[in-house]
Amino acid sequence: MGWVRFKRGDSKGAVEHLKRSYALAHDPEIAAHLAEALWKNGARQDARAVLATALSRNPDSEQLKKTIARLAPPEKT
């Protein structure tokens, strides 16, 4: 339901649904969707935290890696 709300333009409403879903099942796809919704709402630190935690739990997740590359690429030094 959260991702549907996000796709329909309701990123704020999507966050709460996605947070609940992610709390129930630490699925990498839900984490990627939650991070996107948070990012869209300007909560970039929260989005980065979700992505980092999810990636530590699921280091082989291609979806997480793609989402990180798109939203929060590593900073250049």
Residue pairs with C-beta under 8 A, 6 or more apart in sequence:
1 17
2 14
2 15
2 16
2 17
2 18
2 20
2 21
2 33
2 34
2 37
3 14
3 18
3 33
5 11
5 13
5 14
5 17
6 14
6 18
6 33
6 36
6 37
6 40
11 37
11 40
11 41
12 41
14 33
14 37
15 34
15 37
15 38
15 41
15 43
18 30
18 33
18 34
18 37
19 34
21 27
21 30
21 34
22 30
22 31
22 34
22 50
26 54
26 57
28 54
28 55
28 57
28 58
28 61
28 63
28 64
29 63
31 50
31 51
31 53
31 54
31 58
31 64
32 51
32 54
32 61
32 63
32 64
32 66
32 67
34 47
34 50
35 47
35 48
35 50
35 51
35 54
35 67
35 71
36 47
36 67
36 71
38 44
38 46
38 47
38 50
39 47
39 71
39 72
44 72
47 71
47 72
48 72
51 64
51 67
51 68
51 71
51 72
54 61
54 64
55 61
55 64
55 65
55 68
58 64
